[in-house]
Amino acid sequence: MTTPAWSSFSQLLRTYRRNKHWSQEQLAEYLDYSYEAISAWERGLRHPNRHQLPHLATLLDIDADVLARLCQAGRTPPKQKTLANVVPTALPETLLTLLPAEVRAYWQNRQHVDQARRDFFLHVLIMISTALTTLPHEPLSPYSLERLVNVLTHATHVDEATLADLESITMQYWDIFRRTPVKSDLLSGGLGFLGTITQLLHDALPPKTQQRLCVIGSDVTQIVGDIFFDMHLYSEAETYYQSSLRFAQQGNSDVLWIVGLRSMGFLSVYKGEPHKALPLLAEAQRIASLSDTILAKLPGLALREAETRALVGDLHICEQALGRAERLIGQCEDGQNEEVIRCGESRRDGDFVRSQQASFLGYKGVCYLRLGQPSVAQLALEESLTLLDMNSGMLRSWAVRFTDLGTACIQQGHLEQACHFAQQALEKVEQIRSARTLQRVLTLRQELESWKDEQVVKTLDEQITAVKKAVG
């Protein structure tokens, strides 16, 4: 029989799996692998390693050589790392109408601009148009847009004003990221923006210009890492976090070095390696205390240390870290700057301290769950819910709190209440399509296994199955 010509491994896998009438969960079970991995393979985000291919080929009755060739082709990077590889080739008409007339005219008559810079301009327009419709602050002015046009038409023309515009776009990107419920929707834009910054860095630039572009590169790779983290693709997240640290070092940015270390530590916690997180968080805290940065005055590092200490069973140091975080919150002031935005704490004036208090109580609840004190944890988590905003950017926090409350109820033997909180968490997960947050609910479900025959658990299982399909 002639083997069809497949355009990608993901297409072949999806077709053969469906021909067998298997769900992603069933294939994952047969392979003794996670369904998230199967989902990532079928979306082209990852590929199986060479040790997994023979078993997969046998299960699906596929030539193993065909699988190997398609996997290798999928791993080959594009020849030119530009936005054309990862974003749409046209700007939506609804967004185009929001732009100034002279910028619309430039976009519509752009044939004289080379492809790479045209791609970059497309990304900038999408970013700015999104800002016009979703963000509370002013987007770039027409004068700033004109300067960006000059960057597109003059390869080495990256002046002070243009750098300021790129930095402004980057901060807007952080804000869009924090406010967007479905983080994966921003992945292609982030990869495209990163490709453009990398391309600019290949030009002969003055040292100061290169340094500032490296800071932008660190920001964007941090965001991309956060997106992969939310998608439960930890290997990819780690790769981008490491790149963010390298960019931060070249850009001489203490702030982004601290943020990168904090992210690597947080990732180690989620990978079940809290002992690896401790030295990373300690180094981040050391640099923060020595540098003139607001990060030393925010509770984030202390809260992450508290959770990590709880995971290793160190009650005394955990409570010390919680106490330090609470004292820092008492010294917080409303307002925001770039350092605060990068830490994910951007809020409207008047809400900043409130958001810090909500975060503190959430972490306190998690810590006492880890330490086996569910009644103390439940009180903190319930109080945290009273301080959370109801906007779309906080849906993830609601899902996490509901999940943790469900876990607290399980530890106290309250089955129906635990399932109720789990169902509320799943409703939020379905809205944000976060694989990482879904995994947190699935961990809760494992703790309900001894009650699997109860109707309330069966109902929860049905909802889990539906949400898994929505998340993909």
C-alpha positions in Angstrom: 0.0 0.0 0.0 1.3 3.5 -0.9 2.0 5.7 2.1 0.3 9.1 1.8 2.5 12.2 1.6 2.0 13.9 5.0 2.7 17.6 5.4 3.5 17.3 9.2 3.8 14.9 12.0 0.9 16.5 13.9 -1.4 16.0 10.9 -0.4 12.4 10.5 -0.8 11.6 14.3 -4.2 13.3 14.5 -5.5 11.4 11.4 -4.3 8.0 12.5 -5.6 8.4 16.0 -9.0 9.4 14.8 -9.1 6.5 12.4 -8.6 4.2 15.4 -11.5 6.1 17.2 -9.2 6.9 20.1 -9.3 10.0 22.2 -6.1 11.8 23.1 -6.5 10.5 26.6 -6.7 6.9 25.3 -3.6 7.2 23.2 -1.8 8.8 26.2 -2.8 5.8 28.3 -1.6 3.3 25.7 1.7 5.1 25.5 1.9 5.6 29.3 2.3 9.3 28.7 0.3 12.4 29.6 -2.6 13.6 27.5 -1.1 17.1 27.6 1.9 15.7 25.6 -0.4 14.1 23.0 -2.2 17.4 22.7 1.1 19.3 22.2 2.2 16.8 19.6 -1.0 17.2 17.6 -0.7 21.0 17.8 2.9 20.9 16.5 4.3 22.4 19.7 6.4 19.4 20.5 7.5 16.1 19.0 8.1 12.7 20.7 11.7 11.6 21.2 13.3 8.8 19.2 12.7 6.3 22.1 8.9 6.8 21.9 8.6 6.5 18.1 8.7 2.7 17.8 5.9 2.1 20.3 3.8 4.9 18.7 4.4 3.4 15.2 3.3 0.0 16.4 0.2 1.3 18.1 -0.9 3.3 15.0 0.3 0.8 12.4 2.6 3.5 10.8 6.0 3.1 9.2 8.5 4.2 12.0 10.8 5.7 9.3 8.0 8.0 8.2 7.3 9.1 11.7 11.0 9.8 12.3 11.4 11.9 9.1 8.3 14.0 9.9 9.5 14.6 13.5 12.9 15.7 12.3 11.4 18.0 9.7 9.2 19.5 12.5 12.2 20.2 14.6 14.1 22.1 11.8 13.9 25.8 12.6 12.8 28.2 9.9 15.5 29.7 7.7 14.6 33.3 8.7 13.3 34.0 12.1 10.8 36.7 11.4 7.2 37.3 12.2 6.1 35.9 8.8 6.7 32.4 10.3 4.3 32.8 13.2 1.6 35.4 12.7 -1.1 36.2 10.1 -0.1 37.9 6.9 -2.9 40.4 7.0 -4.1 43.0 9.5 -7.9 42.6 10.3 -9.9 45.4 8.8 -11.6 46.1 12.1 -8.2 46.9 13.6 -6.9 48.7 10.5 -9.7 51.3 10.7 -8.5 52.3 14.2 -5.1 53.5 13.0 -4.2 57.1 11.8 -4.9 57.8 8.1 -1.2 58.2 7.2 -0.3 54.8 8.8 -3.2 53.0 7.1 -1.9 54.4 3.8 1.6 53.2 4.5 0.3 49.7 5.3 -1.9 49.5 2.2 1.0 50.6 0.0 3.9 48.6 1.6 5.1 46.7 -1.5 8.4 48.7 -1.5 9.4 47.4 2.0 11.2 44.1 2.4 9.3 41.2 3.8 11.1 41.0 7.3 10.4 44.6 8.1 6.9 44.4 6.7 6.3 41.5 9.1 7.6 43.6 12.0 5.3 46.4 11.1 2.4 44.0 11.0 3.2 42.9 14.5 3.5 46.5 15.8 0.1 47.4 14.2 -1.6 44.4 15.8 0.0 45.3 19.2 -1.1 48.9 19.0 -4.5 48.2 17.7 -5.1 45.7 20.5 -3.9 48.4 22.9 -6.4 50.8 21.5 -9.3 48.4 22.2 -8.2 46.7 25.5 -5.8 48.9 27.5 -6.6 51.9 29.8 -3.5 53.9 28.8 -2.7 55.8 25.6 -1.1 53.8 22.7 1.7 55.2 20.6 1.2 58.5 18.9 1.1 59.0 15.1 4.6 60.5 15.4 5.9 57.3 17.1 4.3 55.2 14.4 6.0 57.4 11.7 9.4 56.7 13.4 8.7 53.0 13.4 8.0 53.3 9.6 11.5 54.8 9.3 12.9 51.8 11.1 11.2 49.6 8.5 12.7 51.5 5.5 16.2 52.2 6.9 17.7 49.1 8.4 20.2 50.8 10.7 18.0 53.7 11.7 17.3 52.7 15.4 17.5 56.1 17.2 16.7 57.1 20.7 13.0 57.9 20.0 12.6 54.5 18.2 14.1 52.6 21.1 11.7 54.4 23.4 8.8 53.4 21.2 9.9 49.8 21.2 10.2 49.9 25.0 6.7 51.3 25.2 5.4 48.5 23.0 7.1 46.0 25.3 5.4 47.4 28.4 2.1 47.4 26.6 2.8 43.7 25.7 3.3 43.0 29.4 0.0 44.7 30.2 -1.9 42.8 27.4 -0.4 39.6 28.7 -1.6 40.2 32.3 -5.1 41.1 31.2 -5.6 38.4 28.5 -7.4 35.4 29.9 -6.2 32.9 27.2 -2.4 33.4 27.3 -1.7 31.0 24.4 -3.4 33.5 22.0 -0.4 35.8 22.5 2.2 33.1 21.7 2.6 33.8 17.9 2.9 37.5 18.5 5.5 37.1 21.2 7.6 34.8 19.1 7.4 37.2 16.1 8.3 40.2 18.2 11.3 38.2 19.6 12.4 37.3 16.1 12.3 40.9 15.1 14.4 42.1 18.1 16.9 39.3 17.4 17.1 40.4 13.8 17.8 44.0 14.8 20.5 42.8 17.2 22.4 41.4 14.2 22.9 44.9 12.8 25.9 46.9 13.7 24.6 49.0 16.6 26.1 51.3 19.2 26.7 49.5 22.6 24.0 51.5 24.4 21.4 50.7 21.7 22.4 47.0 21.8 22.1 46.9 25.6 18.6 48.4 25.5 17.5 46.0 22.7 18.8 43.1 24.9 16.5 44.4 27.8 13.6 44.3 25.4 14.6 40.8 24.3 14.7 39.7 28.0 11.2 41.1 28.5 9.8 39.3 25.5 11.4 36.0 26.2 10.1 36.2 29.7 6.6 36.6 28.4 7.0 33.8 25.9 8.3 31.6 28.8 5.3 32.5 30.9 2.9 31.6 28.0 4.6 28.1 27.6 4.4 27.7 31.4 0.7 28.4 31.3 0.3 25.8 28.5 2.0 23.2 30.8 4.9 22.9 28.4 7.6 23.2 31.1 10.6 22.2 28.9 9.8 25.0 26.4 9.2 27.5 29.3 12.6 26.6 30.8 14.3 27.3 27.5 12.9 30.7 27.2 13.5 31.6 30.8 17.1 30.7 30.3 17.2 32.9 27.2 15.6 35.7 29.2 18.4 35.5 31.8 21.1 35.7 29.0 19.4 38.7 27.5 19.2 40.3 31.0 22.8 39.7 31.6 23.8 41.3 28.2 21.4 44.2 28.9 22.8 44.7 32.4 19.3 44.5 34.0 19.1 43.5 37.6 15.4 43.6 37.5 15.0 41.2 34.7 17.7 38.9 36.1 15.7 38.8 39.3 12.5 38.1 37.5 14.1 35.3 35.5 15.5 33.6 38.6 12.2 33.9 40.2 10.5 32.3 37.2 13.0 29.5 37.1 12.4 28.8 40.8 8.6 28.8 40.3 9.0 26.4 37.4 11.1 24.1 39.6 8.3 24.1 42.2 5.7 23.0 39.6 8.1 20.3 38.3 8.1 18.8 41.8 11.7 19.9 42.5 11.4 22.4 45.3 15.0 21.9 46.5 16.2 23.3 43.1 14.0 26.3 43.6 15.5 27.4 46.9 19.0 28.5 45.7 17.4 30.3 42.7 15.1 32.3 45.0 17.8 33.0 47.5 20.0 34.4 44.7 17.1 36.5 43.4 16.5 37.9 47.0 20.2 38.6 47.4 20.4 40.7 44.2 17.2 42.5 45.0 18.5 43.5 48.4 21.7 44.8 46.9 20.2 46.7 43.9 18.2 49.8 43.8 15.0 48.1 42.7 11.4 48.1 44.0 11.4 44.3 43.8 13.1 44.2 47.2 10.1 46.0 48.6 7.5 43.7 47.1 6.3 40.5 48.8 6.6 38.2 45.7 10.0 36.7 46.4 9.2 36.1 50.0 5.9 34.4 49.1 7.5 32.0 46.7 10.1 31.1 49.3 7.3 30.5 51.8 5.6 28.0 49.4 8.9 26.3 48.6 9.7 25.9 52.3 6.3 24.5 52.9 6.8 21.9 50.2 10.0 20.7 51.9 8.3 20.7 55.3 10.2 23.6 56.9 7.4 25.1 58.9 9.5 27.6 60.8 11.2 29.2 57.8 8.0 29.1 55.9 6.2 31.2 58.6 9.2 33.5 58.7 8.9 34.2 55.0 5.2 34.7 55.3 5.8 37.2 58.1 8.3 39.1 56.0 5.9 39.2 53.1 3.1 40.6 55.3 5.4 43.3 56.6 6.3 44.3 53.0 2.7 44.6 52.1 2.2 47.0 55.0 4.8 49.2 53.4 3.4 49.0 49.8 2.0 52.1 48.1 -0.5 52.3 45.3 0.8 53.0 41.9 2.9 51.2 39.3 6.1 51.4 37.3 7.9 49.1 34.8 9.4 46.9 37.5 5.9 46.4 39.0 4.4 45.5 35.6 7.2 43.0 34.9 6.4 41.3 38.2 2.8 40.8 37.2 1.4 43.3 39.7 0.1 46.0 37.4 -3.2 47.2 38.7 -5.2 50.4 38.6 -4.2 53.0 41.2 -6.0 52.2 44.5 -6.0 48.5 43.8 -2.3 47.6 44.1 -2.2 47.1 47.9 -5.5 45.1 47.7 -4.0 42.8 45.0 -0.9 42.3 47.1 -3.1 41.3 50.1 -5.1 38.9 48.0 -1.9 37.3 46.7 -0.5 37.0 50.2 -3.6 35.2 51.5 -3.6 32.9 48.5 0.0 31.9 49.2 -0.7 31.6 52.9 -3.5 29.2 52.1 -1.3 27.1 49.8 1.5 27.0 52.4 -0.8 25.6 55.1 -2.2 23.1 52.7 1.3 21.8 52.1 1.9 21.7 55.8 -1.2 19.7 56.5 -3.3 22.4 58.3 -6.3 22.6 56.0 -8.6 24.6 58.4 -6.1 27.4 58.6 -5.6 27.2 54.8 -9.3 27.4 54.1 -9.8 30.6 56.2 -6.9 32.3 54.3 -8.2 31.2 50.9 -11.8 32.3 51.6 -10.5 35.7 52.7 -8.4 36.0 49.6 -11.5 35.5 47.4 -13.1 38.6 48.9 -10.2 40.7 47.7 -9.9 39.3 44.1 -11.2 41.5 41.2 -13.8 40.0 38.9 -12.1 41.2 35.7 -11.0 38.7 33.0 -7.3 39.0 33.9 -8.0 37.5 37.3 -9.9 34.4 36.1 -6.7 32.3 36.6 -6.4 33.4 40.2 -10.1 32.5 40.9 -9.5 29.0 39.4 -6.4 28.5 41.5 -8.2 29.6 44.7 -11.2 27.4 44.1 -8.9 24.4 43.4 -7.0 25.0 46.6 -10.2 25.4 48.6 -11.3 22.0 47.1 -8.1 20.5 48.3 -8.6 21.9 51.8 -12.1 20.4 51.9 -10.7 17.0 50.8 -8.2 17.1 53.6 -11.0 17.7 56.1 -13.2 15.0 54.6 -15.9 17.4 53.1 -16.5 15.6 49.8 -19.5 17.5 48.4 -17.9 20.9 49.2 -14.7 19.8 47.6 -16.4 18.8 44.4 -18.3 22.1 44.3 -15.1 24.1 44.5 -13.5 21.9 41.8 -16.5 22.5 39.5 -16.2 26.2 40.0 -12.5 26.0 39.2 -13.2 24.1 36.0 -15.7 26.8 34.9 -12.8 29.3 35.1 -10.3 26.9 33.4 -12.7 26.5 30.5 -12.7 30.3 30.0 -8.9 30.7 30.2 -8.0 27.4 28.5 -4.9 27.0 30.7 -3.4 23.6 30.7 -1.3 24.3 33.8 -4.3 25.4 35.8 -6.3 22.3 34.6 -3.4 20.1 35.8 -3.9 21.6 39.2 -7.5 20.5 39.2 -6.5 17.0 37.9 -4.2 16.7 40.9 -7.1 17.5 43.1 -9.1 14.8 41.4 -6.5 12.2 42.1 -7.1 12.9 45.8 -10.8 11.9 45.3 -10.0 8.5 43.9 -11.2 6.7 46.9 -14.7 8.3 46.3 -14.7 7.6 42.6 -18.0 5.7 42.7 -19.9 8.6 44.4 -22.3 10.4 42.1 -20.8 13.8 42.9 -17.4 12.6 41.7 -18.8 11.0 38.6 -20.4 14.4 37.8 -17.1 16.1 38.3 -15.4 13.6 36.0 -17.9 14.4 33.2 -17.1 18.1 33.6 -13.3 17.4 33.6 -13.7 15.5 30.3 -15.5 18.4 28.7 -13.0 20.9 29.9 -10.1 18.8 28.7 -11.5 19.0 25.2 -11.9 22.8 25.4 -8.4 23.3 26.6 -7.1 21.0 23.8 
